[in-house]
Amino acid sequence: MVPYHDAEENWQHGYAEAVERINALDPEMVTIGALRASTRGLATAAKKNDRPTDLFDYLSEKDPSGFKYRLPFEQQVALYRFAIEWLDCKRIIPALGKEDMSIWKAVNLEFDGCHCLLVGPSVPKELVSTASYKSAAKG
């Protein structure tokens, strides 16, 4: 997800429509994610290959774990809260993809392991070792 605005619609309109379509599919779980990048190398490669680079302007800070460039924390939280509000959570379990535990807490979701890489509640070692995970796990 990105907080885009164009001449025809804004992100709220576009994502509301997308989540309504997801609700109609009736999946067991939906993993929500936001734009991220490990390095600024992706923007350099895009420019070198005559691709648009404006998408990377959204990435202004590192995540709390220090692994990826991300949207600002409050923008991520706003995007995720919006999607979760539109998602039919009585039938569909919302989860976050590759997000720091602090984001899970900010959107009032219980962290139950990584839903995008592993099966079950296993937490990758690189997440468990971070100060933000240890702080959030304590409560």
URVENVEN-V996131 format. One record per backbone hydrogen bond with DSSP energy under -1.0 kcal/mol. NH is the residue of the N-H (numbers start at 1). CO is the residue of the C=O. E is the energy in kcal/mol with one decimal. If there is no record, write none. Layout:
{{NH;CO;E} {NH;CO;E}}
This chain:
{{4;2;-2.0} {6;9;-2.6} {11;4;-1.7} {14;10;-2.2} {15;11;-3.0} {16;12;-2.1} {17;13;-2.0} {18;14;-1.9} {19;15;-2.8} {20;16;-2.1} {21;17;-1.8} {22;18;-2.0} {23;19;-2.9} {24;20;-1.8} {25;21;-1.0} {30;93;-2.5} {32;95;-3.2} {35;1;-1.9} {37;69;-1.6} {44;40;-1.6} {45;41;-2.6} {46;42;-2.4} {47;43;-2.4} {48;44;-2.5} {49;45;-1.5} {50;47;-1.8} {51;46;-3.3} {56;53;-1.5} {57;54;-1.3} {58;55;-1.3} {59;56;-1.2} {60;58;-1.1} {60;70;-1.4} {61;70;-1.7} {63;68;-2.4} {66;63;-1.7} {69;37;-3.5} {70;61;-3.9} {76;72;-2.3} {77;73;-2.5} {78;74;-2.2} {79;75;-2.6} {80;76;-2.7} {81;77;-2.9} {82;78;-2.1} {83;79;-2.3} {84;80;-2.8} {85;81;-2.4} {86;82;-1.7} {87;83;-1.7} {89;87;-1.9} {91;88;-1.6} {92;88;-2.3} {93;28;-2.9} {95;30;-2.3} {97;32;-2.9} {103;100;-1.3} {104;100;-1.4} {105;101;-2.3} {106;102;-1.9} {107;103;-1.6} {108;105;-1.6} {109;104;-2.7} {114;122;-1.9} {127;124;-1.4} {128;124;-1.7} {129;125;-1.8} {130;127;-1.1} {134;130;-2.1} {135;131;-2.5} {136;132;-2.3} {137;133;-2.9} {138;134;-1.2}}
